[in-house]
Amino acid sequence: MITHIVFFRFNDPTPANLNATKEKLESMRGKIPQLRHLEVGIDVVRSERSYDLALVTKFDSLEDLQAYQVHPYHAGEVIPHMKGVAAASAAVDYESI
């Protein structure tokens, strides 16, 4: 299994923007067949080193992760939204159980 984690720092981290983005990310559930697990969390600590929102997804294989990246809903709906709200992001992809 492959775990894909992305942290986002927002241009304008208001509760409205964070909640709308959380809903947008959660809307992938059921639309992308390769997506085995989806979790979205808004940071509650708000420290200087914190990012504003985390996305945790899991896939059966690297090929499934790659298919997710180019899936029409992810590439056409989610990525443009994220590019509009995020000032920075960081990702880690690793093999997991």
C-alpha positions in Angstrom: 0.0 0.0 0.0 1.1 3.6 -0.7 0.3 6.4 1.7 0.2 9.9 0.1 0.3 12.8 2.6 0.1 16.5 1.6 0.3 19.5 3.9 -1.1 22.8 2.7 -0.4 26.4 3.9 -3.2 28.7 2.8 -3.0 32.3 1.4 -6.0 33.2 3.6 -6.5 30.5 6.3 -10.0 31.7 7.5 -12.3 29.1 8.9 -14.6 29.5 5.8 -11.7 28.8 3.4 -10.4 25.9 5.4 -13.8 24.3 5.7 -14.7 24.8 2.0 -11.4 23.2 1.0 -11.9 20.3 3.4 -15.3 19.7 1.8 -13.7 19.9 -1.7 -11.0 17.3 -0.8 -13.6 15.0 0.9 -15.7 15.2 -2.2 -13.2 12.9 -3.9 -14.6 10.0 -1.8 -16.4 7.6 -4.1 -15.4 9.5 -7.3 -11.9 8.1 -7.8 -11.8 4.2 -7.8 -8.1 3.9 -6.9 -8.6 5.9 -3.6 -8.7 3.4 -0.7 -8.6 5.9 2.2 -9.2 9.6 2.5 -8.7 11.8 5.6 -8.6 15.6 5.8 -7.7 17.5 8.9 -7.5 21.2 9.8 -4.7 22.1 12.1 -5.7 22.9 15.6 -2.3 24.0 17.1 -1.6 26.9 14.8 2.1 27.1 15.6 4.7 28.9 13.4 5.7 25.6 11.9 2.2 24.3 11.3 0.6 23.9 8.0 -3.1 24.7 7.8 -4.6 21.5 6.4 -3.5 17.9 5.9 -4.6 15.4 3.3 -3.9 11.7 3.9 -4.8 9.2 1.2 -3.9 5.5 0.6 -3.6 3.5 -2.6 -3.0 -0.2 -3.4 0.1 0.6 -5.6 2.2 3.4 -7.1 0.3 2.9 -10.3 -2.9 3.6 -8.5 -1.4 6.8 -7.0 -0.3 7.9 -10.5 -3.8 7.2 -11.9 -5.3 9.3 -9.0 -3.0 12.2 -9.9 -4.3 12.4 -13.5 -7.9 11.3 -12.7 -10.3 13.9 -14.3 -12.0 14.8 -11.0 -8.7 15.3 -9.2 -6.9 17.0 -12.0 -9.8 19.1 -13.2 -11.6 20.0 -10.0 -9.4 19.5 -6.9 -6.0 20.6 -8.1 -7.3 23.9 -9.6 -9.0 24.6 -6.3 -5.9 23.9 -4.3 -3.7 26.0 -6.5 -6.2 28.9 -5.8 -6.1 28.6 -2.0 -2.6 27.3 -1.2 0.5 29.4 -0.7 2.7 26.3 -0.2 2.4 22.6 0.0 4.7 19.6 1.0 4.1 16.0 0.2 5.4 12.6 1.3 4.7 9.3 -0.4 5.7 6.0 1.3 5.0 2.3 1.5 2.7 1.4 4.3 0.6 -1.4 5.7 
